Amino acid sequence: MTQMSPGKTRKLAFLGLFVTLSMMLSYLESLIPVYLGAPGIKPGLANLFILLLLMDKRPKEAVTVNLLRIVLSGFLFGNLFSVVYSMAGALLSMVVMYAMLFAGRFHSLTASIAGGIAHNLAQLAVAVLVLDTDAMIYYLPALVLAGAAAGVLNGLLAGILKPYLRRLRGE
């Protein structure tokens, strides 16, 4: 059996921590029965860790953490539909935030807001396809506002937490 280097072990532990923390926040959010104009609106705090990884120029790690969180949380606390909705939202959100952050012309708060809106738009598109009705479009204004609010919250929290990432990674 081969032994992992201390650097790889530290990286694996760091990513495991991010998966665990994001799953905990996903679970806590699933317990909050809030109806804010459209079904399923929540703060999306689990995405905070994805934003932090993208801000730290670690897109591969962001994809890994996001996929693990969605699959594990979906099957532990949700169902197949929650996995499909979450996956669509997470993928579009990550692509939008990645493009904005790596373009170097957008602040992380702006990228987070765009990511929050993109997340909700992707989930709305899935709902329209799954339910085979365009009536879901009426939720668009509430979902855009909720996505922007979640983006502001996550962007501000990421700005506060970013300075602590190096210490957390053991650097």
C-alpha positions in Angstrom: 0.0 0.0 0.0 1.4 3.4 -0.9 1.5 6.2 1.5 0.1 9.7 0.8 2.3 12.7 1.1 1.5 15.1 3.9 0.4 17.7 1.3 -2.1 15.3 -0.3 -3.4 14.2 3.1 -3.9 17.8 4.1 -5.7 18.6 0.9 -7.9 15.6 1.3 -8.8 16.6 4.8 -9.5 20.2 3.7 -11.8 19.0 1.0 -13.5 16.6 3.3 -14.1 19.4 5.8 -15.7 21.5 3.0 -17.9 18.6 1.9 -19.0 18.0 5.5 -19.7 21.7 6.3 -21.6 22.2 3.1 -23.7 19.0 3.8 -24.4 20.3 7.3 -25.7 23.6 6.0 -27.7 21.8 3.3 -29.3 19.7 6.0 -30.0 22.7 8.3 -31.6 24.5 5.4 -33.9 21.5 4.7 -35.2 21.8 8.2 -36.3 25.4 7.8 -39.9 25.5 6.6 -39.9 28.9 4.8 -42.1 29.9 1.9 -40.9 33.2 0.4 -43.0 33.5 -2.8 -41.9 30.4 -4.5 -41.3 26.8 -3.5 -37.8 25.8 -2.5 -36.4 29.2 -1.8 -33.6 29.1 0.8 -30.3 30.9 1.5 -28.1 28.4 -0.3 -25.4 28.6 2.4 -23.8 25.3 1.2 -22.7 27.2 -1.9 -20.6 29.4 0.3 -17.9 26.8 0.2 -18.0 26.5 -3.5 -17.6 30.3 -3.8 -14.6 30.2 -1.4 -12.9 27.5 -3.5 -13.5 29.4 -6.7 -12.2 32.6 -5.2 -9.1 30.7 -4.2 -8.6 29.6 -7.8 -9.5 26.0 -7.2 -12.2 25.1 -9.7 -11.5 21.3 -9.7 -11.9 21.2 -6.0 -15.1 23.3 -6.2 -16.6 20.8 -8.7 -15.5 17.9 -6.5 -17.0 19.3 -3.3 -20.2 20.4 -5.0 -20.8 17.0 -6.7 -20.1 15.1 -3.5 -22.3 17.4 -1.4 -25.2 17.2 -3.9 -25.2 13.5 -4.3 -24.6 12.7 -0.6 -27.1 15.3 0.7 -29.6 14.4 -1.9 -29.7 10.7 -1.0 -29.4 11.3 2.7 -31.8 14.1 3.2 -33.7 14.3 -0.1 -34.5 12.2 -3.1 -33.6 11.8 -6.8 -35.5 14.9 -7.8 -33.7 17.0 -5.2 -30.4 15.7 -6.7 -31.5 16.6 -10.2 -32.7 20.1 -9.2 -29.6 20.8 -7.1 -27.2 19.5 -9.8 -28.7 21.7 -12.5 -28.5 24.8 -10.2 -25.0 24.0 -9.0 -23.5 23.4 -12.4 -24.9 26.6 -14.0 -24.0 28.6 -10.9 -20.4 27.3 -10.9 -20.0 28.0 -14.6 -21.2 31.5 -14.2 -19.1 32.3 -11.1 -16.1 30.6 -12.6 -16.4 32.7 -15.8 -16.8 35.9 -13.9 -14.1 35.3 -11.3 -11.5 34.1 -13.8 -12.3 36.9 -16.2 -10.7 39.1 -13.5 -13.2 41.9 -14.1 -15.8 41.1 -11.5 -15.8 41.3 -7.7 -16.5 38.1 -5.9 -19.7 39.6 -4.5 -21.0 40.3 -8.1 -20.0 36.8 -9.1 -21.9 35.4 -6.1 -25.0 37.3 -7.0 -24.9 36.2 -10.6 -24.3 32.6 -9.4 -27.3 32.7 -7.0 -29.5 34.0 -9.8 -28.1 31.4 -12.2 -28.7 28.6 -9.7 -32.4 29.5 -9.4 -32.8 29.9 -13.2 -31.4 26.5 -13.8 -33.7 25.0 -11.2 -36.7 26.8 -12.8 -35.8 25.4 -16.2 -35.7 21.9 -14.7 -39.1 22.4 -13.1 -40.6 23.6 -16.4 -39.2 20.5 -18.1 -40.1 18.0 -15.4 -43.6 19.4 -14.8 -44.1 20.0 -18.5 -45.7 23.4 -17.9 -44.6 26.9 -18.5 -46.7 28.1 -15.6 -43.6 27.9 -13.4 -42.3 31.1 -15.2 -44.6 33.1 -12.8 -42.1 32.3 -10.1 -39.3 34.0 -12.1 -39.3 37.4 -10.2 -39.3 35.8 -6.8 -36.5 33.4 -7.8 -34.4 36.2 -9.3 -34.8 38.2 -6.1 -34.1 35.2 -3.9 -31.0 34.3 -5.9 -29.7 37.8 -5.7 -30.3 37.9 -1.9 -28.6 34.5 -1.5 -25.7 35.7 -3.6 -25.3 38.8 -1.5 -25.3 36.7 1.7 -22.9 34.1 0.4 -20.6 36.8 -1.1 -20.4 38.8 2.1 -19.7 35.6 4.2 -17.1 34.5 1.7 -15.4 37.9 2.0 -15.3 37.5 5.7 -14.0 33.9 5.7 -11.5 34.1 2.8 -8.6 35.4 5.0 -8.9 32.3 7.1 -8.5 29.8 4.3 -4.7 29.7 4.3 -4.7 28.9 8.0 -7.4 26.3 7.5 -5.4 24.6 4.8 -2.3 24.6 7.0 -0.3 27.0 4.9 
